[in-house]
């Protein structure tokens, strides 16, 4: 079988490496940093432990499939999965609060009726029916199959069946998620609930297509899961599965160039500042029959001597990217019983927040939506008399974060966590610059999942490239960002290498 060089040890790249090793290939992973996981990192101090990347695992079936296909021990024997219930609590701008049960349609609708008034649950339930139809129409081409050569069909076809809306003697259908929220849900709190699912992925609901309805549907249909010990434990399990299958990792080893010969990839050239490399005469070249790049687009372009990886028939450039501002809080006092794992504190100025995130002069919102994570996990705290809390805010990529920005995030979080400042022992701030250092993505940008419609602006480049033998995996390639999508990108790349261009996706 072949020799395969994998650039980067992110979650999608490692998923590809494990699957390719099982197929009999010799796989070497070159990672420029000192550890695996990409954005899935961990911070520890004084007995407190925090995830600094994703905190929850959507659609665990993707990683269950990875472990089934690559070894005897299933995922649940390698990590402990816990279904989070409620899936989330929400604190709206007017002070209304609601907790939504995990993967329970009847429970969610009843909770919405009780908190928001009769009829709210019915409108949300009818929306979920339409969102399911959008999911059924787009699931395979957007998650389970390589990007179609005629991808423009996905760009033009809106899978969400919008309800006709009559306004000013005209009948219209919602084309964006914000229009779905305004015309079909109507209640401003239901609108905030829907739009928050786009915002957490860095998408502007005013521009995101109606097909973004699949994002809340995925939470509803597949539930929300936590990995005991933090999501970093999932990265550890995938890394160890790679080692079990014979994958070799070389940390602190940047790849300087992808080498071509006669129009095909033949290997990689390692940075002279990296760790030891093989080859005769002391050169830094390592041969490979295939190269899998798990890096951001700009970084990939820079590895190929300026050769164009994308052309006129490729998906269009994505709009302005967003990143994350994360605060890690060490609190005195234990976690109260019955506390929700995740609480979304909605902005009191949604229009102002969106303008600051996606306008001409982007910056950290003055009134941000804050996601408060409070895991019930003894492994994250020094003892039962303390609590580890993570606050996450969507910010523009490359945003400079001030002390005032941090104070505003703490102010918003106190709406869900009264007395926060009195309990605060210390806090750590993670900015877009920290994400950029960990992942190599310019400005610390975080990729969103691929979505249909929107003229293809929210599709991602194909896993194949214009250079034979070179493939792209991870959140910056089809089918986009998020743990399940990155895992599927690894499965798609492995299938394309093992089965060739005729590979049609997972079954």
Order of alpha helices (4+ residues) and beta strands (2+ residues): beta-alpha-beta-beta-beta-beta-alpha-alpha-beta-beta-beta-alpha-alpha-alpha-beta-beta-alpha-alpha-alpha-beta-alpha-beta-beta-beta-beta-beta-alpha-beta-beta-alpha-beta-beta-alpha-alpha-beta-alpha-beta-alpha
